[in-house]
Amino acid sequence: MRKVQLNNSDLLAYFNTVEELKNHPSMEEYRTGYRKLRDDDAFAYEINKYRSVHTTLRRLDKKRQSLLDSFISELNPISYSAANTAAKSSGNFDLINERILYRKSLEEKSDAEIIALVIKQRTEAALEFQRSVELSLEQLSSISSDIGASNTKRRKMAV
C-alpha cells in the first residue's frame, strides 16, 4: 500500500483556488468579452485590464489542474518510481502500462469525484493510524505494568 498524505493543506489550497475562480468570469465569458472589446476598438487600458484578468484566470486554472494531478497521482496505487524500477530491472513494462491505465481511469472522473476519493482515502489512513497509535499505547501500558509488577516481586524477594 502506498503512503497516504495526512496533511490536508493541498485540499485546502484546492478549495481556496476553486472559490477564487468562482469570483472571476469563466474562460468562455472572458473570451467573449475580450472579442467584443477588440471588435469595438476599445482603449488600450481596457484591453490591458482584460489581459491581466486572463493572466489571473490562467494562473488559478493551472494551480487547480496541478493540484488535481497531484491528487490523481496520490490515488494511483502504483507509484511512478516502482513502475520505472520494475521496467528498468526486468525490462517488463506491464507495471508502467497498468499505472497508465489507472491514471486514465482516474482522469475520466469529475473533479468532485476525485476530491471525494482523496478525502475517503485520507480518512481511512488517518483512522488506521489512530488505531495503530492506540494499540501502541496499550502495548506500552501493558509493558509498563509488567515491569512494575516484576519490580514489586524483586523488592519482596529482597526483604
C-alpha positions as CSV (number, residue, x, y, z in Angstrom):
1,M,0.0,0.0,0.0
2,R,1.2,3.4,-0.8
3,K,1.9,6.1,1.8
4,V,-1.1,8.4,2.1
5,Q,-0.6,12.1,2.9
6,L,-2.1,13.0,6.2
7,N,-1.6,16.8,5.8
8,N,-4.6,18.4,4.1
9,S,-3.0,21.7,3.1
10,D,-3.3,20.8,-0.6
11,L,-7.0,20.1,-0.2
12,L,-7.5,23.5,1.5
13,A,-5.4,25.1,-1.3
14,Y,-7.6,23.4,-3.9
15,F,-10.9,24.6,-2.3
16,N,-9.5,28.2,-1.9
17,T,-8.5,28.1,-5.6
18,V,-11.9,26.9,-6.7
19,E,-13.5,29.7,-4.6
20,E,-11.3,32.3,-6.1
21,L,-12.1,31.0,-9.6
22,K,-15.8,31.4,-8.8
23,N,-15.1,35.2,-8.2
24,H,-13.9,35.6,-11.8
25,P,-15.8,35.1,-15.1
26,S,-15.3,31.8,-16.8
27,M,-12.8,31.5,-19.6
28,E,-15.6,31.5,-22.2
29,E,-17.2,34.6,-20.7
30,Y,-13.7,36.2,-20.7
31,R,-13.1,35.4,-24.3
32,T,-16.5,36.7,-25.4
33,G,-15.9,40.0,-23.6
34,Y,-12.4,40.3,-25.0
35,R,-13.5,39.7,-28.5
36,K,-16.2,42.3,-28.0
37,L,-13.6,44.8,-26.8
38,R,-11.4,44.1,-29.7
39,D,-14.2,44.5,-32.2
40,D,-15.3,47.8,-30.6
41,D,-11.8,49.2,-30.8
42,A,-11.7,49.8,-27.1
43,F,-9.0,51.8,-25.4
44,A,-5.7,50.2,-24.6
45,Y,-6.1,50.4,-20.8
46,E,-9.4,48.4,-21.1
47,I,-7.7,45.7,-23.2
48,N,-4.8,45.6,-20.7
49,K,-7.3,45.1,-17.8
50,Y,-8.8,42.2,-19.6
51,R,-5.3,40.7,-20.2
52,S,-4.5,40.9,-16.5
53,V,-7.7,39.1,-15.7
54,H,-6.7,36.5,-18.3
55,T,-3.4,36.0,-16.6
56,T,-5.1,35.6,-13.2
57,L,-7.6,33.1,-14.7
58,R,-4.8,31.1,-16.3
59,R,-2.7,31.1,-13.1
60,L,-5.7,29.9,-11.0
61,D,-6.7,27.3,-13.5
62,K,-3.2,25.9,-13.8
63,K,-3.0,25.7,-10.0
64,R,-6.3,23.9,-9.8
65,Q,-5.2,21.5,-12.5
66,S,-1.8,20.9,-10.8
67,L,-3.5,20.1,-7.5
68,L,-5.8,17.7,-9.3
69,D,-2.9,16.0,-11.0
70,S,-1.2,15.5,-7.6
71,F,-4.5,14.0,-6.2
72,I,-4.6,11.6,-9.2
73,S,-1.0,10.6,-8.5
74,E,-1.8,10.1,-4.9
75,L,-4.8,7.9,-5.7
76,N,-2.9,5.8,-8.2
77,P,-1.9,2.6,-6.4
78,I,1.2,2.1,-8.5
79,S,3.9,4.7,-7.8
80,Y,6.0,6.2,-10.6
81,S,9.2,5.1,-9.1
82,A,8.0,1.5,-8.6
83,A,6.9,1.3,-12.2
84,N,10.1,2.7,-13.5
85,T,12.3,0.4,-11.3
86,A,10.4,-2.6,-12.4
87,A,10.7,-1.7,-16.1
88,K,14.5,-1.0,-15.8
89,S,15.3,-4.0,-13.7
90,S,13.3,-6.6,-15.6
91,G,12.5,-4.9,-18.9
92,N,8.9,-5.7,-18.2
93,F,6.6,-2.7,-19.0
94,D,3.4,-4.3,-17.6
95,L,3.6,-2.2,-14.4
96,I,4.0,1.0,-16.3
97,N,1.1,0.2,-18.6
98,E,-1.0,-0.7,-15.5
99,R,-0.1,2.7,-13.9
100,I,-1.1,4.5,-17.1
101,L,-4.5,2.7,-17.2
102,Y,-5.1,3.6,-13.5
103,R,-4.3,7.2,-14.3
104,K,-6.6,7.3,-17.3
105,S,-9.5,5.9,-15.4
106,L,-8.9,8.4,-12.6
107,E,-8.7,11.3,-15.1
108,E,-12.1,10.4,-16.5
109,K,-13.7,11.1,-13.2
110,S,-15.1,14.6,-12.4
111,D,-13.2,16.9,-10.1
112,A,-15.7,16.3,-7.3
113,E,-15.3,12.5,-7.6
114,I,-11.5,12.8,-7.4
115,I,-11.7,15.0,-4.3
116,A,-14.2,12.7,-2.7
117,L,-11.9,9.7,-3.3
118,V,-8.9,11.6,-1.8
119,I,-10.9,12.6,1.3
120,K,-12.1,9.0,1.7
121,Q,-8.5,7.6,1.3
122,R,-7.0,10.1,3.7
123,T,-9.8,9.5,6.3
124,E,-9.2,5.7,6.1
125,A,-5.5,6.2,6.5
126,A,-6.0,8.6,9.5
127,L,-8.3,6.1,11.2
128,E,-5.8,3.3,10.6
129,F,-3.0,5.5,12.0
130,Q,-5.2,6.3,15.0
131,R,-5.8,2.6,15.6
132,S,-2.1,1.8,15.4
133,V,-1.3,4.6,17.9
134,E,-4.0,3.3,20.3
135,L,-2.6,-0.3,20.0
136,S,1.0,1.0,20.7
137,L,-0.3,2.9,23.8
138,E,-2.0,-0.3,25.0
139,Q,1.2,-2.3,24.5
140,L,3.3,0.3,26.3
141,S,0.9,0.4,29.2
142,S,1.0,-3.4,29.4
143,I,4.8,-3.5,29.3
144,S,4.9,-0.7,31.9
145,S,2.5,-2.6,34.3
146,D,4.5,-5.9,33.7
147,I,7.7,-4.1,34.6
148,G,6.1,-2.6,37.7
149,A,4.8,-6.0,38.8
150,S,8.3,-7.6,38.3
151,N,9.9,-4.7,40.3
152,T,7.5,-5.3,43.1
153,K,8.3,-9.0,43.2
154,R,12.0,-8.3,43.3
155,R,11.5,-5.9,46.3
156,K,9.5,-8.6,48.2
157,M,12.2,-11.2,47.5
158,A,14.9,-8.9,48.7
159,V,13.2,-8.4,52.0
